[in-house]
Amino acid sequence: MSKRTVIPFGPQHPVLPEPVHLDLVLEDERVVNAIPRIGYVHRGLEKLVEKRDYTQFVYVTERICGICSFGHSLGYSQCIEQLMGIEITDRAEYLRVIFHELSRIHSHLLWLGLLADGFGFEALFMHAWRLREQVLDIFEECTGGRVIFSACDVGGFRQEVSNETLKGIVIVLERLREEYRTIAKTLLDDSSVKSRMVGVGYLSHEQAKEYSMVGPFARASGLEVDERLLGVGAYGELSSFEPILSDQGDCYARCDVRVKEVLQSIDIINELVAKIPEGDVMVPVKGSPEKDAETMMTLEQPRGQAFYYAKGNGSKFLARMRIRTPTSQNIAGMVAALSGAELADVPMVILTIDPCISCTER
């Protein structure tokens, strides 16, 4: 019988610059179990509803995670609007989805660079982040911010974005598309990448369903889960939308799904820019959520489904705000995917899942 050894992975690790901690149970060089520990960066953000009113709390939700900042402000704003019966303008709905898909591109390009860095492909890392800079330049031009830009608010979109600017965004993204296809092909067709990823970190369709996986992690195992299918906001105006799926369930499939989602997001932005209606981008917001009124919203963040719950207490301060992020939902699947992997493959498995620990711990 092989002797079992327990070694720590994190909370500081050169491959993943976030404080994720796993106790890896090994038999020789093979992982037989992974025990996650979270709580290193708990910030008590949900407690702040007692000190920041429901309009100020938009800025708090943005800081749950810098990479998903726009998505968190969008999910929270939609939750409060539903709680208070606020209807925003069609133009604001379109702008929200356009910028949310830009955030998805930005997040996936950041992930691609980190994955390449984990392989030691420094040139590919630089090219992925060079393309990401073009998206950040769009954010800066339109909002003044590059990562946290406070564009979404309860009642709509905080600043107007002209049709000329939107057409310019389409031109930039079309140029980015061609360059991106080249670097994506370089990654996915590389023999060393395939040897490290194909068949590694496998999670079956049944396991993904059992563990209620979300996002590209679930879709790479053939589970058709994507909140954009609900057609909330301008997603309902798309001529068609089908989530990108794979039935392979391994690390390579997870990379393939994310790589293709960038191109899909560009197509979504192009269609919505062509269709965007005229009108205001904000509606007046008055009053406060009613006492004991409660509601929930779900949103497809770059990493998967995020859940937002709010409860009013009759004042400008909420009684409760609860947020469940995609990574917290995917931790069980991450543990399952690690089981049976070689110790040397652990960083790759974790990187293909694209965890966000600051999102998870709040």
Secondary structure, 3 states (H helix, E strand, C coil): CCCEEEEEECCCCCCCCCCCEEEEEEECCEEEEEEEECCCCCCCHHHHHHCCCCCCHHHHHHCCCCCCHHHHHHHHHHHHHHHHCCCCCHHHHHHHHHHHHHHHHHHHHHHHHHHHHHHCCHHHHHHHHHHHHHHHHHHHHHHCCCCCCCCEECCEECCCCCHHHHHHHHHHHHHHHHHHHHHHHHHHCCHHHHHHHCCCCCCCHHHHHHCCCCHHHHHCCCCCCCHHHHCCHHHHHCCCCCCCCCCCCCHHHHHHHHHHHHHHHHHHHHHHHHHCCCCCCECCCCCCCCCCCEEEEEEEECCEEEEEEEEECCCCCEEEEEEECHHHHHHHHHHHHHCCCEHHHHHHHHHHHCCCHHHHHC
